[in-house]
Amino acid sequence: MNFIGAGIAAGFGILGAGIGVGIIGSKMAEAIGRNPDATGLIFGRMIVIAAFAEGLGILAFVLGIVVQGAR
C-alpha cells in the first residue's frame, strides 16, 4: 500500500505541474496576441514561472520516492 500511496502522491504533483505549465503557455500566447510589442518581456517571465512550476513537479516526484523508500 505504501508504494501505491507514494505513486499517487507523485502522480498528482506531476499532473498539477503539467496543467500549470499548459495554462501558463496558453495565457502567454493570449497576451502576445493582444500586445505583440511586449513579446520579449512576456516570454522571459513565462520561462521563469514555468521553471518554478516544473520544479514543484520534480519536488513532488522526489518526495514520493523518498517517502516510499523510508517505509
Secondary structure, DSSP 4 states (H G I P E B T S, - for coil): -HHHHHHHHHHHHHHHHHHHHHHHHHHHHHHHHH-GGGHHHHHHHHHHHHHHHHHHHHHHHHHHHHHHHH-
